[in-house]
Amino acid sequence: MRQKRLDEIARDLLTNFDFGKEKEEIKSIGARYVSEKYRCPRCNGMLVMRNSIYGEFWGCNRYPECRYTRNIKS
């Protein structure tokens, strides 16, 4: 009974939801973290800003297939 009610609520909320608009907004948010200037020299993927316990660095967006990393200050 509870699941049916949740399904009804979700259907009502998503009736006018514009998935295309949301997808474009997500792309624009993600673009702030992607460097168009830097391409992965190994696979030509995009270098994305990442964090680790050692600090920020550029890493290939095709990880784990490509494990290229670059110091953010380089």
Buried (B, 14 or more C-beta within 10 A) or exposed (E): EEEEEEEEEEEEEEEEEEEEEEEEEEEEEEEEEBBEEBEBEEEEBBBBBBEEEEEEBBBBBBBEEBEBBBEEEE
